[in-house]
Each structure stands twice: as structure tokens, then as C-alpha cells.
């Protein structure tokens, strides 16, 4: 018997008659599949469902008489294919970008307007700026601008426990000057 014909017979399950244990293999795969699908309810990863469906596919192959190699191949191929497809679909349609997320705490400060409560002093032009009711140590972005008490400033960035600000100019934008 040629090797190719032998492999073909193994794949079709013609090499040996099924034993009682092999006849009950579909029950094993079905119990495994249902167990994995139920376990998916208690996890956050959304992966066990695909392996459960792969086990159910292997149970189907076992029911129609496929040998263990075919059963395992059905389980592996279906599970991996479904996992890969779901990951690409989820990554494409359910992506979590920073633009869509709600910014909280100090992440929400850039772009906000504050009021200088203590004028700048020292070589670094350190000042105190009140933003959203909290007083922050502030430095001008250009490190040359003097911050005057009572003026409005815009928060440009947050570094550690300090904010970097720029003075708001009360001029109209170019498009409004006409």
C-alpha cells in the first residue's frame, strides 16, 4: 500500500473499525463544546466561545465517523479561524482610540481655561493657576512670558504635578475681523 493511500484511508477512518470508545468521542467533544460556551459567560476575553464552537464541529466530525485526527483538525481549524476572524472584526469596528474616550482627571486639563491666582516669580516664572477649582503650579510654555494675577490662560500640557500654560489673547480671530 502506498503512503498516500494510507494517509487517505486514515483521514477517511477506513484503517480500523471503530471501537466503542471512538463511537462515544462525539459525546466528549459535545460536552467540551458546551462547557467552553458556558465558561465564556464568566470570562471577559470572548475566546472560549470560538473554541466551544470548534469542539462542536469536532463532535459533528466524530458523529459522521471521522477518526481522531480529523476530529482534532476540525477543532483546531474552526477554533483558530473563528478566533482570527473575530479579532480582526473587533479591531476594525470596536477600536478604542483616545479620541473617543472620556477624559477624566488631569487628562482633561489640556485645552481648558484657568485663571492666574498668584503672579509668576523666579527664574522659571512659576505661578499658581486655578483650573476647575483646583490650584496648580504653572509655568509659561515659552518660559519668557510673565503671568499676571487675574489673567486667563489656556492649559497646554500637564507634566507631573505642574501645568504648562499660554496666555489667552483677547483678539478676534482672523476670520472675524472683517
N, C-alpha and C positions, 0 to 999 in steps of 0.2 A: 504494500500500500504506500502510495506516495505521501510525502509530508503534507502537501497542500490539501489533499483529500482527507487526511487525518484531522487537520485543523478544521476543515469544513464540517466533518462529522461531529467534532467536539462542539462547535458552535451550534449545530442543529440538535445536539443532545442525542445522537444516534450511537454513541460509543458504548454506553451501558444502559441497561434497563433502570428505570427509576426505582429507588428504594423507598420504603415508607417515610424515611426522614426527608428525602428530597421532595416527596409529594406534599409534605407539610411546610416546605420552605416558604410558600406564598403566605402562610399564616404568620410566620416570623416577620416577613417584610411588611405585611399589613399592620401588625401590631407596632412594629418600629415606626412606620409612617404615621400612624395615628398618634402615637406617643410623642413624636417630634412636633407634630402640628399642635398638639395640646400644650407642649412645653413652650412653644412660640408665644403663647398668650402671656407667659410670665417673664419674657425677656424683652429687651429693647432693640436688639440687633436686626430683626427681620431677616434672619438667615435660616433658622431651623425649619421654617415653612417650606423652603425650597428643598431641603434635604428630606423632609417628610414626603413631599410630592415625588421625589426621586425614589424613595423607598416604596411608595405605592406603585410607581412604574415598574420597579423590580418585582413586586408582588404579581403584577399582571404578567410579566415575562415568565415567572415561576408557574403561574396558573396554566399558561398555554404549553408548558413542558420544556422551557429553556433550562439549560444547565446553569450551574452556579456562576460560571464565567460570564455568561450572557446576562444573568441577573445583576451581577456586580457592575458590569459595563453599563447597563441601563440605569442603575442607581447613580453611578458616577457621572455619566454624560448628562442626564436630566438635571441632577443637582447642580453641577458646575455651570451648565448652560443657563438655567434659571437664575442662579446667583449672579452671574456675569451680566445678564440682560437687566436684571432689576437694579444692579448697581449703576449701570450706565443710564438707565431711565431716571433713577432717583437723582443722580448727579446732575443730569441735564435739566430736569423740571423742578426739582426741590432744592436747588442750591441755596446755601446760606451765605450771602455776601454781607459785608459790613454795611453796605448802603441800605439794605432792607431792615437791619436790626435796630431795635430801640436802644438808644444810647442812654446810659444812666451814670450817675456819679460824676467823676472827673472826666469821663469820656465825652460827656455832653457839654463841657465848657468851651471848647474851641468854637468861635463864631458868636459867642454870647457877649452881651454888652455889660460892662461893670462901671462903677464909679470909684475914682481915686479917693480914698479916705485919709491917707497920710501921704504927703508930697514926697517926691524922690529925694534921696540924700546919699551921700557917699560916692565912691568911685564907680560902683556898679549901678548907680541910680536906682537903688532899691526903694520901692514904695509899697503901700498897702492898698489893695483894691477889693471892693466889696462886690461880689457876684452871687446872685441868688441868696442873699442874706448871710453868706459866709465871707470872711475876710481872708484874702490870700496874699502871700508875699509875691510881689510882682516886679518884673524887670521889663524895661522897654526892649522891643525886638532889635532896634537899630543901635542900642546901647549909647546913644548920643542924646536922645530926646529926654527932656525934663518932664516928669509927670507932675501936674499941678493939682492940688486938692480940689475936688469938686468936678473935675472934667470927666467926660465919658471916654472910655477906652474899650477896644474890642479884644477879646482873648484870642490869641493866635495859636498858642500851644501850651501844653502842660508838661513840665519836666519835674518829676519828683513831687515835692510839695510846693513848687513855685509855678507861677504862670508867666508867660511872656505876652505882652500886650502892645498894641499900637493905638495911638491917639486917633479918635474919630474926627474927621474934618467935616465941618458943617456946611460944606459947599454942595451945591446941586450937582448931580451927575451931568456929564456932557450932553446927554440926550434931553435933559430937562431945561437947559439954559436958553433954548430958543423961544 
